[in-house]
């Protein structure tokens, strides 16, 4: 089967919308990053989209807008997975 360039782009975009199974340690690290942020900035009520986190060092940043551009060693933990065990 031969794919056109447009079909490849559409297929790649479809895969980005599929839920990913993440390492529980990454989710815990992302949750800790969010907790630290909310403790340091209690006046800010903006909910992040998620956390971009390094798979090996567990260092990460909160993402508030747009789709994140990730480095090869990073993954994105959506806020829905972070908050699932917070509440």
C-alpha positions in Angstrom: 0.0 0.0 0.0 1.4 3.4 -1.0 0.6 6.5 1.2 0.7 10.0 0.0 2.5 12.6 2.1 -0.9 14.1 3.3 -2.1 10.6 4.4 1.2 10.1 6.4 0.7 13.4 8.1 -2.9 12.6 9.0 -1.9 9.2 10.3 0.8 10.7 12.4 -1.6 13.2 13.9 -4.2 10.5 14.6 -1.6 8.6 16.6 -0.9 11.7 18.8 -4.5 11.7 19.9 -4.5 8.1 21.2 -4.1 7.6 24.9 -0.6 6.4 25.9 0.3 4.1 28.7 2.8 5.9 30.8 5.2 4.6 33.4 3.6 5.2 36.8 6.9 6.8 38.0 6.5 9.4 35.3 3.0 10.1 36.4 4.1 10.5 40.0 6.9 12.8 39.1 4.5 14.9 36.9 2.1 15.1 39.8 4.9 16.2 42.2 5.9 18.9 39.7 2.3 20.1 39.6 1.9 20.1 43.4 5.1 22.1 43.8 3.9 24.6 41.3 0.5 24.9 43.0 2.1 25.4 46.4 4.5 28.0 45.2 1.9 29.9 43.1 -1.4 29.4 45.0 -2.9 32.6 43.5 -2.7 31.2 39.9 -5.8 29.3 39.0 -4.9 28.5 35.4 -5.1 24.8 34.8 -2.2 23.3 32.8 -2.7 21.0 29.8 -0.1 18.7 31.3 3.6 18.3 32.0 6.4 17.7 29.6 8.8 15.4 31.5 12.2 13.8 30.8 11.9 10.0 30.9 15.1 9.4 32.8 15.8 12.5 35.0 12.1 13.2 35.8 12.6 16.9 35.3 9.7 18.6 33.7 7.8 21.7 32.9 4.1 22.6 33.0 2.5 23.2 29.6 -0.3 25.8 29.6 -1.1 26.2 25.9 -0.7 24.5 22.5 0.7 21.1 21.8 4.2 20.7 23.3 7.3 20.2 21.2 9.1 17.4 22.9 12.7 16.3 22.8 13.4 12.6 22.0 13.8 11.7 25.7 10.7 13.6 26.8 7.0 12.6 27.0 3.8 14.5 27.7 1.7 13.6 30.7 -1.8 15.1 30.2 -3.4 16.8 33.2 -6.2 14.3 33.2 -3.8 11.6 34.2 -2.2 13.9 36.8 -5.5 14.9 38.5 -7.0 11.4 38.4 -5.3 10.5 41.7 -5.1 14.0 43.2 -8.8 14.2 44.0 
